[in-house]
Amino acid sequence: MSDAEKIDSEERVSRRSILRSATGTVSGGLLMYILFGMLGRGKNFLKPPGAAEDEVFNSLCIRCGKCAKSCPYDAVKIADIDEGTAIGTPYIIAREIPCYLCEDFPCISSCPTNALDHTVILREQVKMGTAIVTDRESCLSLNGIRCEVCYRVCPLIDKAITLETYRNPRTGRHAIFEPVVHRDQCVGCGQCEYKCVLDRPAIKVLPTKVIAGKVGKHYIFGWK
């Protein structure tokens, strides 16, 4: 083999090595993306009752699926490759099937790693998210039509959701019964979203961190 042929052969080997390395890097990155991410496309999933904050939950949850198997309503789903969150992660879509806050919380008791906190035994302790009226213009109650379905189905009625009554400014005579969500009482079960009579719900349950503001330290509320 001539010197030129040796150099050409070495260059081909080098190129193959680089391509293999690059392919491995891309494949590895893709695998990590599939297994632990796809969060860029992520939906605002609700976690089952008793779930810890994201970082703690993700470190404790072993994606065993026991919480989903134990749910008598099939509300808890397990994320697949195209769900927009890590594969195997349990989640709830309230508009499809909400959490009914079972008295014995079988999803929590079935969790082997405490990713779902076993000290949560009362529905008032649950914090899956917070309901919010996302479309005030479409809400029937806010248009002066008697509805209040979200209020009526709330398992913490008159605590998590109350009705605020005032005169309808459009007619000047009739009343509006506005559903008001109280974030400190709402557990995020999603029953209000599920039962909203609109084709697309005007009230939705979202992770609290998505909708919650944060007051700066330089603001002082003297009454708190």
C-alpha positions as CSV (number, residue, x, y, z in Angstrom):
1,M,0.0,0.0,0.0
2,S,1.4,3.4,-1.0
3,D,1.7,6.3,1.4
4,A,-1.2,8.1,-0.3
5,E,-3.4,5.0,0.1
6,K,-2.4,4.7,3.8
7,I,-3.3,8.4,4.4
8,D,-6.6,8.0,2.6
9,S,-7.4,4.8,4.6
10,E,-6.6,6.5,7.9
11,E,-8.8,9.5,7.0
12,R,-11.7,7.2,6.2
13,V,-11.2,5.4,9.6
14,S,-11.0,8.8,11.3
15,R,-14.2,9.9,9.6
16,R,-16.0,6.7,10.6
17,S,-14.9,7.2,14.2
18,I,-16.1,10.7,14.3
19,L,-19.5,9.7,12.8
20,R,-19.9,6.9,15.3
21,S,-19.1,9.2,18.1
22,A,-21.5,11.8,16.8
23,T,-24.2,9.2,16.3
24,G,-23.7,7.9,19.8
25,T,-23.9,11.4,21.2
26,V,-27.0,12.1,19.2
27,S,-28.6,8.7,20.1
28,G,-27.7,9.2,23.7
29,G,-29.1,12.6,23.8
30,L,-32.2,11.4,22.0
31,L,-32.6,8.6,24.5
32,M,-32.2,11.0,27.4
33,Y,-34.8,13.3,25.7
34,I,-37.3,10.5,25.4
35,L,-36.8,8.9,28.8
36,F,-36.5,12.0,31.0
37,G,-37.8,14.9,29.1
38,M,-39.9,16.0,26.2
39,L,-40.8,18.7,28.7
40,G,-40.5,21.4,26.1
41,R,-43.7,20.1,24.6
42,G,-45.1,19.3,28.0
43,K,-48.7,19.8,28.9
44,N,-49.8,21.0,32.3
45,F,-50.3,17.6,33.8
46,L,-51.6,17.1,37.3
47,K,-49.8,14.6,39.5
48,P,-51.8,12.2,41.7
49,P,-52.8,13.3,45.2
50,G,-49.9,13.4,47.7
51,A,-47.3,14.0,45.0
52,A,-44.3,16.0,46.3
53,E,-42.7,19.0,44.5
54,D,-41.3,18.1,41.0
55,E,-37.7,17.6,42.0
56,V,-38.5,15.5,45.0
57,F,-41.2,13.5,43.2
58,N,-39.0,12.8,40.2
59,S,-36.2,11.5,42.5
60,L,-38.6,9.2,44.4
61,C,-41.0,8.0,41.7
62,I,-39.8,4.7,40.2
63,R,-42.5,4.7,37.5
64,C,-43.9,1.4,38.7
65,G,-47.5,2.3,37.8
66,K,-49.0,1.0,41.0
67,C,-50.9,4.3,41.6
68,A,-52.6,4.0,38.3
69,K,-53.5,0.4,38.8
70,S,-55.0,1.1,42.2
71,C,-57.2,4.0,41.0
72,P,-60.8,2.8,40.9
73,Y,-61.8,5.5,38.5
74,D,-58.8,5.1,36.1
75,A,-58.1,8.8,36.6
76,V,-54.3,8.2,37.0
77,K,-52.6,7.6,33.7
78,I,-49.1,6.5,32.9
79,A,-47.1,8.7,30.4
80,D,-46.1,7.1,27.1
81,I,-43.4,8.2,24.8
82,D,-45.4,10.9,23.2
83,E,-47.2,12.3,26.3
84,G,-45.0,15.3,26.8
85,T,-43.5,14.2,30.1
86,A,-41.1,11.5,31.3
87,I,-42.1,8.0,30.3
88,G,-43.8,6.2,33.1
89,T,-44.8,9.3,35.0
90,P,-48.3,9.1,36.6
91,Y,-50.5,12.0,35.7
92,I,-54.2,13.1,35.6
93,I,-56.0,15.0,32.9
94,A,-58.9,16.6,34.8
95,R,-61.1,17.2,31.7
96,E,-61.0,13.4,30.9
97,I,-61.3,11.9,34.4
98,P,-60.7,14.0,37.5
99,C,-59.5,12.9,40.9
100,Y,-62.5,11.9,43.1
101,L,-60.5,12.2,46.4
102,C,-61.1,8.6,47.6
103,E,-61.4,8.4,51.3
104,D,-58.7,5.8,51.6
105,F,-56.5,7.2,48.8
106,P,-55.5,3.9,47.2
107,C,-53.1,5.6,44.9
108,I,-51.1,6.9,47.8
109,S,-51.1,3.7,49.9
110,S,-49.9,1.7,46.9
111,C,-46.9,3.9,46.3
112,P,-43.8,2.0,47.5
113,T,-41.4,4.9,47.6
114,N,-43.4,7.7,49.3
115,A,-43.3,9.7,46.1
116,L,-47.0,10.0,47.0
117,D,-46.8,11.2,50.6
118,H,-48.3,8.6,52.9
119,T,-49.0,11.2,55.6
120,V,-51.7,12.6,53.3
121,I,-54.9,11.1,54.7
122,L,-57.4,13.9,54.4
123,R,-58.7,15.5,51.2
124,E,-57.9,18.9,52.6
125,Q,-54.2,17.9,52.6
126,V,-54.1,17.3,48.9
127,K,-52.5,19.9,46.7
128,M,-52.6,18.8,43.0
129,G,-53.0,22.2,41.5
130,T,-55.4,25.2,41.6
131,A,-58.6,25.9,39.7
132,I,-58.8,29.1,37.8
133,V,-61.5,30.6,35.5
134,T,-59.4,31.0,32.4
135,D,-62.1,32.4,30.1
136,R,-64.3,34.9,31.9
137,E,-65.9,35.9,28.6
138,S,-67.2,32.3,28.0
139,C,-68.2,31.5,31.6
140,L,-72.0,31.2,31.6
141,S,-72.3,32.5,35.2
142,L,-70.3,35.6,34.3
143,N,-72.6,36.2,31.4
144,G,-75.6,36.3,33.7
145,I,-76.8,32.8,33.0
146,R,-77.5,30.6,36.0
147,C,-75.0,27.7,36.0
148,E,-72.7,27.4,39.0
149,V,-72.0,23.8,38.1
150,C,-68.3,24.2,39.1
151,Y,-69.4,25.4,42.5
152,R,-72.0,22.7,43.0
153,V,-69.7,19.8,42.2
154,C,-66.8,21.1,44.2
155,P,-66.1,18.5,47.0
156,L,-65.0,21.5,49.2
157,I,-68.0,23.6,48.3
158,D,-68.1,27.0,50.0
159,K,-64.5,26.6,50.9
160,A,-62.5,26.1,47.7
161,I,-65.2,27.7,45.5
162,T,-67.7,30.3,46.7
163,L,-70.2,32.4,44.9
164,E,-69.9,36.2,44.8
165,T,-73.2,37.9,44.0
166,Y,-73.6,41.3,42.4
167,R,-75.9,43.2,40.0
168,N,-75.6,42.4,36.3
169,P,-74.1,45.6,34.8
170,R,-75.5,44.7,31.3
171,T,-79.2,44.6,32.5
172,G,-78.9,46.6,35.7
173,R,-81.6,44.3,37.2
174,H,-80.5,40.7,37.3
175,A,-77.8,39.1,39.4
176,I,-74.5,37.5,38.5
177,F,-73.3,34.6,40.6
178,E,-69.6,34.6,40.1
179,P,-67.6,31.4,41.1
180,V,-64.6,32.5,43.0
181,V,-61.7,30.0,43.6
182,H,-59.8,30.3,46.9
183,R,-56.3,29.1,46.2
184,D,-55.5,28.3,49.9
185,Q,-58.5,25.9,50.0
186,C,-58.5,24.4,46.4
187,V,-56.9,21.0,46.2
188,G,-56.9,20.8,42.4
189,C,-59.0,17.6,42.0
190,G,-60.3,18.9,38.7
191,Q,-64.0,18.0,39.3
192,C,-65.0,21.6,38.4
193,E,-63.1,21.4,35.1
194,Y,-64.5,18.0,34.3
195,K,-68.1,19.1,34.9
196,C,-68.0,22.5,33.2
197,V,-70.8,22.4,30.7
198,L,-69.0,24.3,27.9
199,D,-67.5,22.4,25.0
200,R,-64.2,23.8,26.1
201,P,-64.1,24.5,29.9
202,A,-63.9,28.0,31.1
203,I,-62.5,26.8,34.4
204,K,-59.3,24.7,34.5
205,V,-57.0,23.2,37.0
206,L,-53.3,24.0,36.5
207,P,-50.2,23.3,38.6
208,T,-50.2,26.1,41.2
209,K,-46.7,27.2,40.2
210,V,-48.0,28.0,36.7
211,I,-50.7,30.4,37.9
212,A,-49.3,31.7,41.2
213,G,-47.6,35.0,41.5
214,K,-44.8,35.8,44.0
215,V,-44.7,38.9,46.1
216,G,-41.3,40.5,46.4
217,K,-39.7,40.9,49.8
218,H,-40.0,44.7,49.7
219,Y,-43.8,44.5,49.9
220,I,-45.1,44.2,53.4
221,F,-48.7,43.3,54.1
222,G,-49.2,44.6,57.6
223,W,-52.4,42.6,58.1
224,K,-50.8,39.2,57.5
